[in-house]
Amino acid sequence: MPLDCLQTGRNLGNLGFDESLWETAIFGYEKAIEAVEQSRESVTSPSRKRQLIEENLNIYEKMMQSCINHQQYNKAVQTV
């Protein structure tokens, strides 16, 4: 389930990002980030947790950029 949410959220976020629909991008990336964090909670290996972040770093980066473009600076900082 988290993998499906991750892929769907990423796709929605990317669509919003590409079309400069910042609210849509933020919503999609939020869902994708929630899925990444949920997956990290279920993993016990620190190296696997780190790998999950590394594999999905672009979601966090695009989330921050979407927030900045939408002038939601606090949310951009919270993403870090």
Distance bins in CASP14 RR format, pairs under 12 A and 6 or more apart:
PFRMAT RR
TARGET T0000
AUTHOR 0000-0000-0000
RMODE 2
METHOD distances of the structure
MODEL  1
1 7 0 0 0 0 0 1 0 0 0 0 0
1 8 0 0 0 0 0 1 0 0 0 0 0
1 31 0 0 0 0 0 1 0 0 0 0 0
1 34 0 0 0 0 0 1 0 0 0 0 0
1 35 0 0 0 0 1 0 0 0 0 0 0
1 38 0 0 0 0 1 0 0 0 0 0 0
1 39 0 0 0 0 1 0 0 0 0 0 0
1 42 0 0 0 0 0 1 0 0 0 0 0
2 8 0 0 0 0 0 1 0 0 0 0 0
2 9 0 0 0 0 0 1 0 0 0 0 0
2 31 0 0 0 0 0 1 0 0 0 0 0
2 32 0 0 0 0 1 0 0 0 0 0 0
2 33 0 0 0 0 0 1 0 0 0 0 0
2 34 0 0 0 0 1 0 0 0 0 0 0
2 35 1 0 1 0 0 0 0 0 0 0 0
2 36 1 0 0 1 0 0 0 0 0 0 0
2 37 0 0 0 0 1 0 0 0 0 0 0
2 38 1 0 1 0 0 0 0 0 0 0 0
2 39 1 0 1 0 0 0 0 0 0 0 0
2 40 0 0 0 0 1 0 0 0 0 0 0
2 41 0 0 0 0 1 0 0 0 0 0 0
2 42 0 0 0 0 1 0 0 0 0 0 0
2 43 0 0 0 0 0 1 0 0 0 0 0
2 52 0 0 0 0 0 1 0 0 0 0 0
2 56 0 0 0 0 0 1 0 0 0 0 0
3 9 0 0 0 0 0 1 0 0 0 0 0
3 10 0 0 0 0 0 1 0 0 0 0 0
3 32 0 0 0 0 0 1 0 0 0 0 0
3 35 1 0 0 1 0 0 0 0 0 0 0
3 36 0 0 0 0 0 1 0 0 0 0 0
3 38 0 0 0 0 0 1 0 0 0 0 0
3 39 1 0 0 1 0 0 0 0 0 0 0
3 42 0 0 0 0 0 1 0 0 0 0 0
3 52 0 0 0 0 0 1 0 0 0 0 0
3 55 0 0 0 0 0 1 0 0 0 0 0
3 56 0 0 0 0 0 1 0 0 0 0 0
4 10 0 0 0 0 0 1 0 0 0 0 0
4 11 0 0 0 0 0 1 0 0 0 0 0
4 31 0 0 0 0 0 1 0 0 0 0 0
4 32 0 0 0 0 0 1 0 0 0 0 0
4 35 0 0 0 0 1 0 0 0 0 0 0
4 38 0 0 0 0 0 1 0 0 0 0 0
4 39 0 0 0 0 0 1 0 0 0 0 0
5 11 0 0 0 0 0 1 0 0 0 0 0
5 12 0 0 0 0 0 1 0 0 0 0 0
5 28 0 0 0 0 1 0 0 0 0 0 0
5 29 0 0 0 0 0 1 0 0 0 0 0
5 30 0 0 0 0 0 1 0 0 0 0 0
5 31 1 0 1 0 0 0 0 0 0 0 0
5 32 1 0 0 1 0 0 0 0 0 0 0
5 33 0 0 0 0 0 1 0 0 0 0 0
5 34 1 0 0 1 0 0 0 0 0 0 0
5 35 1 1 0 0 0 0 0 0 0 0 0
5 36 0 0 0 0 1 0 0 0 0 0 0
5 37 0 0 0 0 0 1 0 0 0 0 0
5 38 0 0 0 0 1 0 0 0 0 0 0
5 39 0 0 0 0 1 0 0 0 0 0 0
5 59 0 0 0 0 0 1 0 0 0 0 0
6 12 0 0 0 0 0 1 0 0 0 0 0
6 13 0 0 0 0 0 1 0 0 0 0 0
6 28 0 0 0 0 0 1 0 0 0 0 0
6 29 0 0 0 0 0 1 0 0 0 0 0
6 30 0 0 0 0 0 1 0 0 0 0 0
6 31 0 0 0 0 1 0 0 0 0 0 0
6 32 1 0 1 0 0 0 0 0 0 0 0
6 33 0 0 0 0 1 0 0 0 0 0 0
6 34 0 0 0 0 1 0 0 0 0 0 0
6 35 1 1 0 0 0 0 0 0 0 0 0
6 36 1 0 0 1 0 0 0 0 0 0 0
6 37 0 0 0 0 0 1 0 0 0 0 0
6 38 0 0 0 0 1 0 0 0 0 0 0
6 39 1 0 0 1 0 0 0 0 0 0 0
6 40 0 0 0 0 0 1 0 0 0 0 0
6 52 0 0 0 0 1 0 0 0 0 0 0
6 55 0 0 0 0 1 0 0 0 0 0 0
6 56 1 0 0 1 0 0 0 0 0 0 0
6 59 0 0 0 0 1 0 0 0 0 0 0
7 13 0 0 0 0 0 1 0 0 0 0 0
7 14 0 0 0 0 0 1 0 0 0 0 0
7 28 0 0 0 0 0 1 0 0 0 0 0
7 31 0 0 0 0 0 1 0 0 0 0 0
7 32 0 0 0 0 1 0 0 0 0 0 0
7 35 0 0 0 0 1 0 0 0 0 0 0
7 36 0 0 0 0 0 1 0 0 0 0 0
7 56 0 0 0 0 0 1 0 0 0 0 0
7 59 0 0 0 0 0 1 0 0 0 0 0
8 14 0 0 0 0 0 1 0 0 0 0 0
8 15 0 0 0 0 0 1 0 0 0 0 0
8 27 0 0 0 0 0 1 0 0 0 0 0
8 28 0 0 0 0 1 0 0 0 0 0 0
8 29 0 0 0 0 0 1 0 0 0 0 0
8 31 1 0 0 1 0 0 0 0 0 0 0
8 32 1 0 0 1 0 0 0 0 0 0 0
8 34 0 0 0 0 0 1 0 0 0 0 0
8 35 0 0 0 0 1 0 0 0 0 0 0
9 15 0 0 0 0 1 0 0 0 0 0 0
9 16 0 0 0 0 0 1 0 0 0 0 0
9 17 0 0 0 0 0 1 0 0 0 0 0
9 24 0 0 0 0 0 1 0 0 0 0 0
9 25 0 0 0 0 1 0 0 0 0 0 0
9 26 0 0 0 0 0 1 0 0 0 0 0
9 27 0 0 0 0 1 0 0 0 0 0 0
9 28 1 0 1 0 0 0 0 0 0 0 0
9 29 1 0 0 1 0 0 0 0 0 0 0
9 30 0 0 0 0 1 0 0 0 0 0 0
9 31 1 0 1 0 0 0 0 0 0 0 0
9 32 1 0 1 0 0 0 0 0 0 0 0
9 33 0 0 0 0 1 0 0 0 0 0 0
9 34 0 0 0 0 1 0 0 0 0 0 0
9 35 1 0 0 1 0 0 0 0 0 0 0
9 36 0 0 0 0 0 1 0 0 0 0 0
9 56 0 0 0 0 0 1 0 0 0 0 0
9 59 0 0 0 0 1 0 0 0 0 0 0
9 62 0 0 0 0 0 1 0 0 0 0 0
9 63 0 0 0 0 0 1 0 0 0 0 0
10 16 0 0 0 0 0 1 0 0 0 0 0
10 17 0 0 0 0 0 1 0 0 0 0 0
10 25 0 0 0 0 0 1 0 0 0 0 0
10 27 0 0 0 0 0 1 0 0 0 0 0
10 28 1 0 0 1 0 0 0 0 0 0 0
10 29 1 0 0 1 0 0 0 0 0 0 0
10 30 0 0 0 0 0 1 0 0 0 0 0
10 31 0 0 0 0 1 0 0 0 0 0 0
10 32 1 0 1 0 0 0 0 0 0 0 0
10 33 0 0 0 0 1 0 0 0 0 0 0
10 34 0 0 0 0 0 1 0 0 0 0 0
10 35 0 0 0 0 1 0 0 0 0 0 0
10 36 0 0 0 0 1 0 0 0 0 0 0
10 55 0 0 0 0 0 1 0 0 0 0 0
10 56 1 0 0 1 0 0 0 0 0 0 0
10 57 0 0 0 0 0 1 0 0 0 0 0
10 58 0 0 0 0 1 0 0 0 0 0 0
10 59 1 0 1 0 0 0 0 0 0 0 0
10 60 0 0 0 0 0 1 0 0 0 0 0
10 62 0 0 0 0 1 0 0 0 0 0 0
10 63 0 0 0 0 0 1 0 0 0 0 0
11 17 0 0 0 0 0 1 0 0 0 0 0
11 18 0 0 0 0 0 1 0 0 0 0 0
11 24 0 0 0 0 0 1 0 0 0 0 0
11 25 0 0 0 0 0 1 0 0 0 0 0
11 28 0 0 0 0 1 0 0 0 0 0 0
11 29 0 0 0 0 0 1 0 0 0 0 0
11 31 0 0 0 0 0 1 0 0 0 0 0
11 32 0 0 0 0 1 0 0 0 0 0 0
11 59 0 0 0 0 0 1 0 0 0 0 0
11 62 0 0 0 0 0 1 0 0 0 0 0
12 18 0 0 0 0 0 1 0 0 0 0 0
12 19 0 0 0 0 0 1 0 0 0 0 0
12 21 0 0 0 0 1 0 0 0 0 0 0
12 23 0 0 0 0 0 1 0 0 0 0 0
12 24 1 0 0 1 0 0 0 0 0 0 0
12 25 1 0 0 1 0 0 0 0 0 0 0
12 26 0 0 0 0 0 1 0 0 0 0 0
12 27 1 0 0 1 0 0 0 0 0 0 0
12 28 1 0 1 0 0 0 0 0 0 0 0
12 29 0 0 0 0 1 0 0 0 0 0 0
12 30 0 0 0 0 1 0 0 0 0 0 0
12 31 1 0 0 1 0 0 0 0 0 0 0
12 32 0 0 0 0 1 0 0 0 0 0 0
12 35 0 0 0 0 0 1 0 0 0 0 0
12 59 0 0 0 0 0 1 0 0 0 0 0
12 62 0 0 0 0 0 1 0 0 0 0 0
12 63 0 0 0 0 0 1 0 0 0 0 0
12 66 0 0 0 0 0 1 0 0 0 0 0
13 19 0 0 0 0 1 0 0 0 0 0 0
13 20 0 0 0 0 0 1 0 0 0 0 0
13 21 0 0 0 0 1 0 0 0 0 0 0
13 22 0 0 0 0 1 0 0 0 0 0 0
13 23 0 0 0 0 0 1 0 0 0 0 0
13 24 1 0 0 1 0 0 0 0 0 0 0
13 25 1 0 1 0 0 0 0 0 0 0 0
13 26 1 0 0 1 0 0 0 0 0 0 0
13 27 1 0 0 1 0 0 0 0 0 0 0
13 28 1 0 1 0 0 0 0 0 0 0 0
13 29 1 0 1 0 0 0 0 0 0 0 0
13 30 0 0 0 0 1 0 0 0 0 0 0
13 31 0 0 0 0 1 0 0 0 0 0 0
13 32 1 0 0 1 0 0 0 0 0 0 0
13 33 0 0 0 0 0 1 0 0 0 0 0
13 58 0 0 0 0 0 1 0 0 0 0 0
13 59 0 0 0 0 1 0 0 0 0 0 0
13 62 1 0 0 1 0 0 0 0 0 0 0
13 63 0 0 0 0 1 0 0 0 0 0 0
13 65 0 0 0 0 0 1 0 0 0 0 0
13 66 1 0 0 1 0 0 0 0 0 0 0
14 21 0 0 0 0 0 1 0 0 0 0 0
14 24 0 0 0 0 0 1 0 0 0 0 0
14 25 1 0 0 1 0 0 0 0 0 0 0
14 28 0 0 0 0 1 0 0 0 0 0 0
14 29 0 0 0 0 1 0 0 0 0 0 0
14 32 0 0 0 0 1 0 0 0 0 0 0
14 58 0 0 0 0 1 0 0 0 0 0 0
14 59 0 0 0 0 1 0 0 0 0 0 0
14 61 0 0 0 0 0 1 0 0 0 0 0
14 62 1 0 0 1 0 0 0 0 0 0 0
14 63 0 0 0 0 0 1 0 0 0 0 0
14 65 0 0 0 0 0 1 0 0 0 0 0
14 66 0 0 0 0 0 1 0 0 0 0 0
15 21 1 0 0 1 0 0 0 0 0 0 0
15 22 0 0 0 0 0 1 0 0 0 0 0
15 24 1 0 0 1 0 0 0 0 0 0 0
15 25 1 0 0 1 0 0 0 0 0 0 0
15 27 0 0 0 0 0 1 0 0 0 0 0
15 28 0 0 0 0 1 0 0 0 0 0 0
15 29 0 0 0 0 0 1 0 0 0 0 0
15 62 0 0 0 0 0 1 0 0 0 0 0
15 66 0 0 0 0 0 1 0 0 0 0 0
16 22 1 0 0 1 0 0 0 0 0 0 0
16 23 0 0 0 0 1 0 0 0 0 0 0
16 24 1 0 1 0 0 0 0 0 0 0 0
16 25 1 0 1 0 0 0 0 0 0 0 0
16 26 0 0 0 0 1 0 0 0 0 0 0
16 27 0 0 0 0 1 0 0 0 0 0 0
16 28 1 0 0 1 0 0 0 0 0 0 0
16 29 0 0 0 0 1 0 0 0 0 0 0
16 62 0 0 0 0 1 0 0 0 0 0 0
16 63 0 0 0 0 0 1 0 0 0 0 0
16 65 0 0 0 0 0 1 0 0 0 0 0
16 66 1 0 0 1 0 0 0 0 0 0 0
16 69 0 0 0 0 0 1 0 0 0 0 0
16 70 0 0 0 0 0 1 0 0 0 0 0
17 23 0 0 0 0 0 1 0 0 0 0 0
17 24 0 0 0 0 1 0 0 0 0 0 0
17 25 1 0 1 0 0 0 0 0 0 0 0
17 26 0 0 0 0 1 0 0 0 0 0 0
17 27 0 0 0 0 0 1 0 0 0 0 0
17 28 0 0 0 0 1 0 0 0 0 0 0
17 29 0 0 0 0 1 0 0 0 0 0 0
17 32 0 0 0 0 0 1 0 0 0 0 0
17 58 0 0 0 0 0 1 0 0 0 0 0
17 59 0 0 0 0 0 1 0 0 0 0 0
17 61 0 0 0 0 0 1 0 0 0 0 0
17 62 1 0 1 0 0 0 0 0 0 0 0
17 63 0 0 0 0 1 0 0 0 0 0 0
17 64 0 0 0 0 0 1 0 0 0 0 0
17 65 1 0 0 1 0 0 0 0 0 0 0
17 66 1 0 1 0 0 0 0 0 0 0 0
17 67 0 0 0 0 0 1 0 0 0 0 0
17 68 0 0 0 0 0 1 0 0 0 0 0
17 69 0 0 0 0 1 0 0 0 0 0 0
17 70 0 0 0 0 0 1 0 0 0 0 0
18 24 0 0 0 0 0 1 0 0 0 0 0
18 25 0 0 0 0 1 0 0 0 0 0 0
18 62 0 0 0 0 0 1 0 0 0 0 0
18 66 0 0 0 0 0 1 0 0 0 0 0
19 25 0 0 0 0 1 0 0 0 0 0 0
19 66 0 0 0 0 0 1 0 0 0 0 0
19 69 0 0 0 0 0 1 0 0 0 0 0
20 65 0 0 0 0 0 1 0 0 0 0 0
20 66 0 0 0 0 1 0 0 0 0 0 0
20 69 1 0 0 1 0 0 0 0 0 0 0
20 70 0 0 0 0 1 0 0 0 0 0 0
21 27 0 0 0 0 1 0 0 0 0 0 0
21 28 0 0 0 0 0 1 0 0 0 0 0
21 29 0 0 0 0 0 1 0 0 0 0 0
21 66 0 0 0 0 1 0 0 0 0 0 0
21 69 0 0 0 0 0 1 0 0 0 0 0
21 70 0 0 0 0 1 0 0 0 0 0 0
22 28 0 0 0 0 0 1 0 0 0 0 0
22 29 0 0 0 0 0 1 0 0 0 0 0
22 62 0 0 0 0 0 1 0 0 0 0 0
22 63 0 0 0 0 0 1 0 0 0 0 0
22 64 0 0 0 0 0 1 0 0 0 0 0
22 65 0 0 0 0 1 0 0 0 0 0 0
22 66 1 0 1 0 0 0 0 0 0 0 0
22 67 1 0 0 1 0 0 0 0 0 0 0
22 68 0 0 0 0 1 0 0 0 0 0 0
22 69 1 0 1 0 0 0 0 0 0 0 0
22 70 1 1 0 0 0 0 0 0 0 0 0
22 71 0 0 0 0 1 0 0 0 0 0 0
22 72 0 0 0 0 1 0 0 0 0 0 0
22 75 0 0 0 0 0 1 0 0 0 0 0
22 76 0 0 0 0 0 1 0 0 0 0 0
23 29 0 0 0 0 0 1 0 0 0 0 0
23 30 0 0 0 0 0 1 0 0 0 0 0
23 66 0 0 0 0 1 0 0 0 0 0 0
23 67 0 0 0 0 0 1 0 0 0 0 0
23 69 0 0 0 0 0 1 0 0 0 0 0
23 70 1 0 0 1 0 0 0 0 0 0 0
23 71 0 0 0 0 0 1 0 0 0 0 0
23 72 0 0 0 0 1 0 0 0 0 0 0
23 75 0 0 0 0 0 1 0 0 0 0 0
24 30 0 0 0 0 0 1 0 0 0 0 0
24 31 0 0 0 0 0 1 0 0 0 0 0
24 66 0 0 0 0 1 0 0 0 0 0 0
24 69 0 0 0 0 0 1 0 0 0 0 0
24 70 0 0 0 0 0 1 0 0 0 0 0
25 31 0 0 0 0 0 1 0 0 0 0 0
25 32 0 0 0 0 0 1 0 0 0 0 0
25 59 0 0 0 0 0 1 0 0 0 0 0
25 61 0 0 0 0 0 1 0 0 0 0 0
25 62 1 0 0 1 0 0 0 0 0 0 0
25 63 1 0 0 1 0 0 0 0 0 0 0
25 64 0 0 0 0 0 1 0 0 0 0 0
25 65 0 0 0 0 1 0 0 0 0 0 0
25 66 1 0 1 0 0 0 0 0 0 0 0
25 67 0 0 0 0 1 0 0 0 0 0 0
25 68 0 0 0 0 0 1 0 0 0 0 0
25 69 0 0 0 0 1 0 0 0 0 0 0
25 70 0 0 0 0 1 0 0 0 0 0 0
25 72 0 0 0 0 0 1 0 0 0 0 0
25 75 0 0 0 0 0 1 0 0 0 0 0
26 32 0 0 0 0 0 1 0 0 0 0 0
26 33 0 0 0 0 0 1 0 0 0 0 0
26 59 0 0 0 0 0 1 0 0 0 0 0
26 62 0 0 0 0 1 0 0 0 0 0 0
26 63 1 0 0 1 0 0 0 0 0 0 0
26 64 0 0 0 0 0 1 0 0 0 0 0
26 65 0 0 0 0 0 1 0 0 0 0 0
26 66 1 0 1 0 0 0 0 0 0 0 0
26 67 1 0 0 1 0 0 0 0 0 0 0
26 68 0 0 0 0 0 1 0 0 0 0 0
26 69 0 0 0 0 1 0 0 0 0 0 0
26 70 1 0 0 1 0 0 0 0 0 0 0
26 71 0 0 0 0 0 1 0 0 0 0 0
26 72 1 0 0 1 0 0 0 0 0 0 0
26 75 1 0 0 1 0 0 0 0 0 0 0
26 76 0 0 0 0 1 0 0 0 0 0 0
26 78 0 0 0 0 0 1 0 0 0 0 0
26 79 0 0 0 0 1 0 0 0 0 0 0
27 33 0 0 0 0 0 1 0 0 0 0 0
27 34 0 0 0 0 0 1 0 0 0 0 0
27 63 0 0 0 0 0 1 0 0 0 0 0
27 66 0 0 0 0 1 0 0 0 0 0 0
27 67 0 0 0 0 0 1 0 0 0 0 0
27 70 0 0 0 0 0 1 0 0 0 0 0
27 72 0 0 0 0 0 1 0 0 0 0 0
27 75 0 0 0 0 0 1 0 0 0 0 0
28 34 0 0 0 0 1 0 0 0 0 0 0
28 35 0 0 0 0 0 1 0 0 0 0 0
28 59 0 0 0 0 1 0 0 0 0 0 0
28 62 0 0 0 0 1 0 0 0 0 0 0
28 63 0 0 0 0 1 0 0 0 0 0 0
28 66 0 0 0 0 1 0 0 0 0 0 0
29 35 0 0 0 0 0 1 0 0 0 0 0
29 36 0 0 0 0 0 1 0 0 0 0 0
29 56 0 0 0 0 0 1 0 0 0 0 0
29 58 0 0 0 0 1 0 0 0 0 0 0
29 59 1 0 1 0 0 0 0 0 0 0 0
29 60 1 0 0 1 0 0 0 0 0 0 0
29 61 0 0 0 0 1 0 0 0 0 0 0
29 62 1 0 0 1 0 0 0 0 0 0 0
29 63 1 1 0 0 0 0 0 0 0 0 0
29 64 0 0 0 0 1 0 0 0 0 0 0
29 65 0 0 0 0 1 0 0 0 0 0 0
29 66 1 0 0 1 0 0 0 0 0 0 0
29 67 0 0 0 0 1 0 0 0 0 0 0
29 70 0 0 0 0 0 1 0 0 0 0 0
29 72 0 0 0 0 0 1 0 0 0 0 0
29 75 0 0 0 0 0 1 0 0 0 0 0
29 76 0 0 0 0 0 1 0 0 0 0 0
29 79 0 0 0 0 1 0 0 0 0 0 0
30 36 0 0 0 0 0 1 0 0 0 0 0
30 37 0 0 0 0 0 1 0 0 0 0 0
30 59 0 0 0 0 1 0 0 0 0 0 0
30 60 0 0 0 0 0 1 0 0 0 0 0
30 62 0 0 0 0 0 1 0 0 0 0 0
30 63 1 0 0 1 0 0 0 0 0 0 0
30 64 0 0 0 0 0 1 0 0 0 0 0
30 66 0 0 0 0 1 0 0 0 0 0 0
30 67 0 0 0 0 1 0 0 0 0 0 0
30 72 0 0 0 0 0 1 0 0 0 0 0
30 75 0 0 0 0 1 0 0 0 0 0 0
30 78 0 0 0 0 0 1 0 0 0 0 0
30 79 0 0 0 0 1 0 0 0 0 0 0
31 37 0 0 0 0 0 1 0 0 0 0 0
31 38 0 0 0 0 0 1 0 0 0 0 0
31 59 0 0 0 0 1 0 0 0 0 0 0
31 63 0 0 0 0 0 1 0 0 0 0 0
32 38 0 0 0 0 0 1 0 0 0 0 0
32 39 0 0 0 0 0 1 0 0 0 0 0
32 52 0 0 0 0 0 1 0 0 0 0 0
32 55 0 0 0 0 0 1 0 0 0 0 0
32 56 1 0 0 1 0 0 0 0 0 0 0
32 57 0 0 0 0 0 1 0 0 0 0 0
32 58 0 0 0 0 1 0 0 0 0 0 0
32 59 1 0 1 0 0 0 0 0 0 0 0
32 60 0 0 0 0 1 0 0 0 0 0 0
32 61 0 0 0 0 0 1 0 0 0 0 0
32 62 0 0 0 0 1 0 0 0 0 0 0
32 63 0 0 0 0 1 0 0 0 0 0 0
32 66 0 0 0 0 0 1 0 0 0 0 0
32 79 0 0 0 0 0 1 0 0 0 0 0
33 39 0 0 0 0 0 1 0 0 0 0 0
33 40 0 0 0 0 0 1 0 0 0 0 0
33 52 0 0 0 0 0 1 0 0 0 0 0
33 53 0 0 0 0 0 1 0 0 0 0 0
33 56 0 0 0 0 1 0 0 0 0 0 0
33 57 0 0 0 0 0 1 0 0 0 0 0
33 58 0 0 0 0 0 1 0 0 0 0 0
33 59 1 0 0 1 0 0 0 0 0 0 0
33 60 1 0 0 1 0 0 0 0 0 0 0
33 61 0 0 0 0 0 1 0 0 0 0 0
33 62 0 0 0 0 0 1 0 0 0 0 0
33 63 1 0 0 1 0 0 0 0 0 0 0
33 64 0 0 0 0 0 1 0 0 0 0 0
33 66 0 0 0 0 0 1 0 0 0 0 0
33 67 0 0 0 0 0 1 0 0 0 0 0
33 75 0 0 0 0 0 1 0 0 0 0 0
33 78 0 0 0 0 0 1 0 0 0 0 0
33 79 1 0 0 1 0 0 0 0 0 0 0
33 80 0 0 0 0 0 1 0 0 0 0 0
34 40 0 0 0 0 0 1 0 0 0 0 0
34 41 0 0 0 0 0 1 0 0 0 0 0
34 56 0 0 0 0 0 1 0 0 0 0 0
34 59 0 0 0 0 0 1 0 0 0 0 0
34 63 0 0 0 0 0 1 0 0 0 0 0
34 79 0 0 0 0 0 1 0 0 0 0 0
35 41 0 0 0 0 0 1 0 0 0 0 0
35 42 0 0 0 0 0 1 0 0 0 0 0
35 52 0 0 0 0 1 0 0 0 0 0 0
35 56 0 0 0 0 1 0 0 0 0 0 0
35 59 0 0 0 0 1 0 0 0 0 0 0
36 42 0 0 0 0 0 1 0 0 0 0 0
36 43 0 0 0 0 0 1 0 0 0 0 0
36 49 0 0 0 0 1 0 0 0 0 0 0
36 50 0 0 0 0 0 1 0 0 0 0 0
36 51 0 0 0 0 0 1 0 0 0 0 0
36 52 1 0 1 0 0 0 0 0 0 0 0
36 53 1 0 0 1 0 0 0 0 0 0 0
36 54 0 0 0 0 0 1 0 0 0 0 0
36 55 0 0 0 0 1 0 0 0 0 0 0
36 56 1 0 1 0 0 0 0 0 0 0 0
36 57 0 0 0 0 1 0 0 0 0 0 0
36 58 0 0 0 0 0 1 0 0 0 0 0
36 59 1 0 0 1 0 0 0 0 0 0 0
36 60 0 0 0 0 1 0 0 0 0 0 0
36 63 0 0 0 0 0 1 0 0 0 0 0
36 79 0 0 0 0 0 1 0 0 0 0 0
37 43 0 0 0 0 0 1 0 0 0 0 0
37 49 0 0 0 0 0 1 0 0 0 0 0
37 52 0 0 0 0 1 0 0 0 0 0 0
37 53 0 0 0 0 1 0 0 0 0 0 0
37 56 0 0 0 0 0 1 0 0 0 0 0
37 59 0 0 0 0 0 1 0 0 0 0 0
37 60 0 0 0 0 0 1 0 0 0 0 0
37 79 0 0 0 0 0 1 0 0 0 0 0
38 49 0 0 0 0 0 1 0 0 0 0 0
38 52 0 0 0 0 0 1 0 0 0 0 0
39 45 0 0 0 0 0 1 0 0 0 0 0
39 48 0 0 0 0 1 0 0 0 0 0 0
39 49 0 0 0 0 1 0 0 0 0 0 0
39 51 0 0 0 0 0 1 0 0 0 0 0
39 52 1 0 1 0 0 0 0 0 0 0 0
39 53 0 0 0 0 0 1 0 0 0 0 0
39 55 0 0 0 0 0 1 0 0 0 0 0
39 56 0 0 0 0 1 0 0 0 0 0 0
40 46 0 0 0 0 0 1 0 0 0 0 0
40 47 0 0 0 0 0 1 0 0 0 0 0
40 48 0 0 0 0 1 0 0 0 0 0 0
40 49 1 0 1 0 0 0 0 0 0 0 0
40 50 0 0 0 0 1 0 0 0 0 0 0
40 51 0 0 0 0 1 0 0 0 0 0 0
40 52 1 0 1 0 0 0 0 0 0 0 0
40 53 1 0 0 1 0 0 0 0 0 0 0
40 54 0 0 0 0 0 1 0 0 0 0 0
40 55 0 0 0 0 0 1 0 0 0 0 0
40 56 0 0 0 0 1 0 0 0 0 0 0
41 48 0 0 0 0 0 1 0 0 0 0 0
41 49 0 0 0 0 1 0 0 0 0 0 0
41 52 0 0 0 0 0 1 0 0 0 0 0
42 48 0 0 0 0 1 0 0 0 0 0 0
42 49 0 0 0 0 1 0 0 0 0 0 0
42 52 0 0 0 0 0 1 0 0 0 0 0
43 49 1 0 1 0 0 0 0 0 0 0 0
43 50 0 0 0 0 1 0 0 0 0 0 0
43 51 0 0 0 0 1 0 0 0 0 0 0
43 52 1 0 0 1 0 0 0 0 0 0 0
43 53 0 0 0 0 0 1 0 0 0 0 0
45 51 0 0 0 0 1 0 0 0 0 0 0
45 52 0 0 0 0 0 1 0 0 0 0 0
46 52 0 0 0 0 0 1 0 0 0 0 0
46 53 0 0 0 0 0 1 0 0 0 0 0
47 53 0 0 0 0 0 1 0 0 0 0 0
47 54 0 0 0 0 0 1 0 0 0 0 0
48 54 0 0 0 0 0 1 0 0 0 0 0
48 55 0 0 0 0 0 1 0 0 0 0 0
49 55 0 0 0 0 0 1 0 0 0 0 0
49 56 0 0 0 0 0 1 0 0 0 0 0
50 56 0 0 0 0 0 1 0 0 0 0 0
50 57 0 0 0 0 0 1 0 0 0 0 0
51 57 0 0 0 0 0 1 0 0 0 0 0
52 59 0 0 0 0 0 1 0 0 0 0 0
52 60 0 0 0 0 0 1 0 0 0 0 0
53 59 0 0 0 0 1 0 0 0 0 0 0
53 60 1 0 0 1 0 0 0 0 0 0 0
53 61 0 0 0 0 0 1 0 0 0 0 0
53 80 0 0 0 0 0 1 0 0 0 0 0
54 60 0 0 0 0 0 1 0 0 0 0 0
56 62 0 0 0 0 0 1 0 0 0 0 0
56 63 0 0 0 0 0 1 0 0 0 0 0
57 63 0 0 0 0 0 1 0 0 0 0 0
57 64 0 0 0 0 0 1 0 0 0 0 0
57 79 0 0 0 0 0 1 0 0 0 0 0
57 80 0 0 0 0 0 1 0 0 0 0 0
58 64 0 0 0 0 0 1 0 0 0 0 0
58 65 0 0 0 0 0 1 0 0 0 0 0
59 65 0 0 0 0 0 1 0 0 0 0 0
59 66 0 0 0 0 0 1 0 0 0 0 0
59 79 0 0 0 0 1 0 0 0 0 0 0
60 66 0 0 0 0 0 1 0 0 0 0 0
60 67 0 0 0 0 0 1 0 0 0 0 0
60 76 0 0 0 0 0 1 0 0 0 0 0
60 78 0 0 0 0 0 1 0 0 0 0 0
60 79 1 0 1 0 0 0 0 0 0 0 0
60 80 1 0 0 1 0 0 0 0 0 0 0
61 67 0 0 0 0 0 1 0 0 0 0 0
61 68 0 0 0 0 0 1 0 0 0 0 0
61 76 0 0 0 0 0 1 0 0 0 0 0
61 79 0 0 0 0 1 0 0 0 0 0 0
61 80 0 0 0 0 0 1 0 0 0 0 0
62 68 0 0 0 0 0 1 0 0 0 0 0
62 69 0 0 0 0 0 1 0 0 0 0 0
62 76 0 0 0 0 0 1 0 0 0 0 0
62 79 0 0 0 0 1 0 0 0 0 0 0
63 69 0 0 0 0 0 1 0 0 0 0 0
63 70 0 0 0 0 0 1 0 0 0 0 0
63 72 0 0 0 0 0 1 0 0 0 0 0
63 75 0 0 0 0 1 0 0 0 0 0 0
63 76 1 0 0 1 0 0 0 0 0 0 0
63 77 0 0 0 0 0 1 0 0 0 0 0
63 78 0 0 0 0 1 0 0 0 0 0 0
63 79 1 0 1 0 0 0 0 0 0 0 0
63 80 0 0 0 0 1 0 0 0 0 0 0
64 70 0 0 0 0 0 1 0 0 0 0 0
64 72 0 0 0 0 1 0 0 0 0 0 0
64 73 0 0 0 0 1 0 0 0 0 0 0
64 74 0 0 0 0 0 1 0 0 0 0 0
64 75 0 0 0 0 1 0 0 0 0 0 0
64 76 1 0 1 0 0 0 0 0 0 0 0
64 77 0 0 0 0 1 0 0 0 0 0 0
64 78 0 0 0 0 1 0 0 0 0 0 0
64 79 1 0 1 0 0 0 0 0 0 0 0
64 80 1 0 0 1 0 0 0 0 0 0 0
65 72 0 0 0 0 0 1 0 0 0 0 0
65 73 0 0 0 0 0 1 0 0 0 0 0
65 75 0 0 0 0 0 1 0 0 0 0 0
65 76 1 0 0 1 0 0 0 0 0 0 0
65 79 0 0 0 0 1 0 0 0 0 0 0
66 72 0 0 0 0 1 0 0 0 0 0 0
66 73 0 0 0 0 0 1 0 0 0 0 0
66 75 0 0 0 0 1 0 0 0 0 0 0
66 76 0 0 0 0 1 0 0 0 0 0 0
66 79 0 0 0 0 1 0 0 0 0 0 0
67 73 1 0 0 1 0 0 0 0 0 0 0
67 74 0 0 0 0 1 0 0 0 0 0 0
67 75 1 0 1 0 0 0 0 0 0 0 0
67 76 1 1 0 0 0 0 0 0 0 0 0
67 77 0 0 0 0 1 0 0 0 0 0 0
67 78 0 0 0 0 1 0 0 0 0 0 0
67 79 1 0 0 1 0 0 0 0 0 0 0
67 80 0 0 0 0 0 1 0 0 0 0 0
68 74 0 0 0 0 0 1 0 0 0 0 0
68 75 0 0 0 0 1 0 0 0 0 0 0
68 76 1 0 1 0 0 0 0 0 0 0 0
68 77 0 0 0 0 1 0 0 0 0 0 0
68 79 0 0 0 0 0 1 0 0 0 0 0
68 80 0 0 0 0 0 1 0 0 0 0 0
69 75 0 0 0 0 0 1 0 0 0 0 0
69 76 0 0 0 0 1 0 0 0 0 0 0
70 76 0 0 0 0 1 0 0 0 0 0 0
72 78 0 0 0 0 1 0 0 0 0 0 0
72 79 0 0 0 0 1 0 0 0 0 0 0
73 79 0 0 0 0 0 1 0 0 0 0 0
73 80 0 0 0 0 0 1 0 0 0 0 0
74 80 0 0 0 0 0 1 0 0 0 0 0
END
